[in-house]
Amino acid sequence: MDSDERYMWMALDLARQGWGKTNPNPMVGAVVVKGGEVVGTGFHKKAGDRHAEIIALQEAGEKARAATLYTNLEPCCHHGRTPPCTDAIIRSGIRKVVISTIDPNPLVSGRGVRKLQEAGIKVKIGVLEDKARRLNEVFFKYITTKKPFVVVKAAMTLDGKIATSTGKSRWISGEKSRKFVHRLRSMSDGIMVGINTVLQDDPQLTARLDVGKGPNPVRVIVDSKGRLPLDSRIVKTALETKTILAVTELASPDKLEALRSSGVEVLTLPSKEGQVDLHELMLALGANEISILLVEGGGTLNYSLLNENIIDKIYFFIAPFLLGGKNAPTPLEGAGINELEESWAVESMEMKQLDNDLLIIGYPMRREKVVYRDSGRIGRDIRSATC
């Protein structure tokens, strides 16, 4: 590992400390190095707060002159909630800036680099770029599409059941897995379920952490006919935790008015085959600054999202026991597919052990062609776009 990579790893590690707190801004870390010594560090802590570069430069002080600045994202050059970082970098006397990746924000996107270069500062781009892009996958999706990065979480048994045939599901996953999910909730802007999940489980959909009270995500209920019960725990706490109900013209106006009076924000969207148009819903949630959306729905909603190529990432928890039952629900139901070549592959998979549970993390990709070889292995031709 050369010195540029070593210091960039430090910047990436700093950036990760802002996970779940900077939305809809990116996670950014910065390191100032002079004569082989780190003289300043910083990371972006929350939206509206100082950027990583500013914190690192302030810590470095006069030592920043003729030093090198490492940052995992191109410094901003526009006035947003804070002044441009490029101006501060130029004033500090930094001699060289090393960047992992260009900022996809149209307000920046190469302009920050050009401004630095025009001021006589050397710029190097592309150090650990893949790592930096993966770290800020939420920001890259949101800033370029104005739609949330969609994460589907499901807990299932070894034979792929998310509940018994009678609908019992508490608890399939273990305690450590459930704590992990609550951390995911606290780091997400929104959490979404379908109405059937509400009717079956009457969930709270809040982030319950061991230490302190975590920020609760905006609760989103997909409910084409407006069946959300007025006595559900979600409605009873709607004045405490922002709740959005996505409905169609099929919902009763009187029922919707009663829900509004209880604090529920009603979003009436076009219907698609009698259901909420999920693409329109994603645009509406993006307009509400929901940059990362955690889905904890049932098999019907999950499959609808997958079939519409809306899912970006999956977190599947697998518990080491079996349920059986042909009517027991699974994490993906719906119509399904008829041929293997129509299926989805999962790329860049990671596996983690959480006590007795196995957590599989991956990115679903539409598979276009499957070729069976003599060895029995399957060759996949995968599209480059994430679902």
Beta strands, then each sheet from edge to edge (+ up, - down):
strand 1: 29-34
strand 2: 37-43
strand 3: 68-73
strand 4: 96-101
strand 5: 122-125
strand 6: 149-157
strand 7: 190-194
strand 8: 218-222
strand 9: 243-247
strand 10: 265-268
strand 11: 271-272
strand 12: 275-276
strand 13: 292-295
strand 14: 313-319
strand 15: 344-354
strand 16: 357-372
strand 17: 378-382
sheet 1: 2+ 1- 3+ 4+ 5+
sheet 2: 10+ 9+ 8+ 7+ 13+ 6+ 14+ 16- 15+
sheet 3: 10+ 9+ 8+ 7+ 13+ 6+ 14+ 16- 17+
sheet 4: 11+ 12-
end
